[in-house]
Amino acid sequence: MTLSEASTRGAAAVGARGDRTALPPPLLCVDGVTLEYRAPGRVVRATQNVSFDIWEADRFILLGASGCGKSTLLKAVGGFVTPREGRILLEGKPVRGPGPDRVAVFQEFDQLPPWKTVRENVAFPLRISGRLGRKEASERAAHYLEKVGLTRFADAYPHTLSGGMKQRVAIARALAMEPRVLLMDEPFAALDALTRRRMQEELLALWEDVRFTLLFVTHSIEEALIVGNRIALLSPHPGRMRAEINSHAWGLHSGGSPDFQAAANRIHSLLFEDGDAHDGKDRQ
Ligand SMILES: Nc1ncnc2c1ncn2[C@@H]1O[C@H](COP(=O)(O)OP(=O)(O)OP(=O)(O)O)[C@@H](O)[C@H]1O
């Protein structure tokens, strides 16, 4: 990767598609977003003036050090945190709160109610959101459980599943809602290395099949390169855009190659080299 490949949001998107005029409007627009947590006598600024656009079927990664505001950005897109400054638009409309058009998968294994079977876990949000009746919800649950390879476990309870299987259920549950954007907050970080790798493979295979739009948070450079087609690099706390990078050239089979290592090293220095000196320099 050369410096010229690190680019602003618009240029990166153009690079990924090769033709500026062919670009439709973005699905999700994060525009100058500053996020803060306020408590009496204390303000924590989580991100500052962050901007990026996501197009349909992008696999967009938020990458940065611990505490740089990645999860807070995801929560803001989810509608759980209101920007202090800037705006977030989904299909051109301001995000004003949570909605079924944005569904999240988290790292924790306890995100599934333990008293519901796997099938019920997947079907439940479809029913309570009023989207589908009992029979249709159950059919859709079966469809997505098949996609994540868990048909045989539809009647099992979460505590009988491995960590990877629980994450598959969470992914099936999220995809079953057929959201406009799937939000994933370090979904594989609590898994062992082999399972994590397999889950990355499965997520990419699912994407090939379903072509959902993904906003994915990680602090693993390797995972970002493998899972994403575009990566936003955020500075350490408070998170600001350092650069945006096209990563569509990298995939599951790139790991370990000299080019892949060079890209990872380049990202590492963009993330961690003398912070403010870098901010903006790679955004042409
Ligand atoms: N509920 C909260 N109240 C106050 N400050 C918070 C709250 N949640 C997060 N923060 C602070 O906001 C900043 C950004 O946190 P956030 O969890 O978004 O970062 P992150 O990049 O996702 O980190 P990690 O990779 O460790 O999960 C941090 O300084 C954190 O301490």
The ligand as a MOL file (V3000), in Angstrom:
LIG
                    3D

  0  0  0     0  0            999 V3000
M  V30 BEGIN CTAB
M  V30 COUNTS 31 33 0 0 0
M  V30 BEGIN ATOM
M  V30 1 N -20.9360 5.5770 29.3510 0
M  V30 2 C -19.8140 6.3120 29.3160 0
M  V30 3 N -19.6510 7.3800 30.1120 0
M  V30 4 C -18.5410 8.1490 30.0630 0
M  V30 5 N -17.5130 7.9160 29.2180 0
M  V30 6 C -17.6120 6.8540 28.3890 0
M  V30 7 C -18.7660 6.0140 28.3870 0
M  V30 8 N -18.5730 5.0350 27.4440 0
M  V30 9 C -17.3620 5.2710 26.8930 0
M  V30 10 N -16.7930 6.3550 27.4580 0
M  V30 11 C -15.5000 6.9570 27.1050 0
M  V30 12 O -15.5710 7.3740 25.7430 0
M  V30 13 C -14.3390 7.1150 25.0910 0
M  V30 14 C -14.6110 6.2370 23.8900 0
M  V30 15 O -15.0800 4.9650 24.3410 0
M  V30 16 P -15.4680 3.7840 23.3270 0
M  V30 17 O -15.9380 2.6320 24.1340 0
M  V30 18 O -16.3830 4.3240 22.2950 0
M  V30 19 O -14.0600 3.4600 22.6510 0
M  V30 20 P -13.6230 2.1970 21.7780 0
M  V30 21 O -12.7390 2.7390 20.7130 0
M  V30 22 O -14.8210 1.4270 21.3430 0
M  V30 23 O -12.7790 1.3630 22.8320 0
M  V30 24 P -12.5680 -0.2460 22.9670 0
M  V30 25 O -11.8490 -0.6730 21.7140 0
M  V30 26 O -11.7340 -0.3750 24.1900 0
M  V30 27 O -13.9370 -0.8570 23.0970 0
M  V30 28 C -13.4140 6.4840 26.1290 0
M  V30 29 O -12.6100 7.4970 26.6760 0
M  V30 30 C -14.3700 5.9460 27.1610 0
M  V30 31 O -13.7680 5.9310 28.4390 0
M  V30 END ATOM
M  V30 BEGIN BOND
M  V30 1 1 1 2
M  V30 2 1 2 3
M  V30 3 2 2 7
M  V30 4 2 3 4
M  V30 5 1 4 5
M  V30 6 2 5 6
M  V30 7 1 6 7
M  V30 8 1 6 10
M  V30 9 1 7 8
M  V30 10 2 8 9
M  V30 11 1 9 10
M  V30 12 1 10 11
M  V30 13 1 11 12
M  V30 14 1 11 30
M  V30 15 1 12 13
M  V30 16 1 13 14
M  V30 17 1 13 28
M  V30 18 1 14 15
M  V30 19 1 15 16
M  V30 20 2 16 17
M  V30 21 1 16 18
M  V30 22 1 16 19
M  V30 23 1 19 20
M  V30 24 2 20 21
M  V30 25 1 20 22
M  V30 26 1 20 23
M  V30 27 1 23 24
M  V30 28 2 24 25
M  V30 29 1 24 26
M  V30 30 1 24 27
M  V30 31 1 28 29
M  V30 32 1 28 30
M  V30 33 1 30 31
M  V30 END BOND
M  V30 END CTAB
M  END
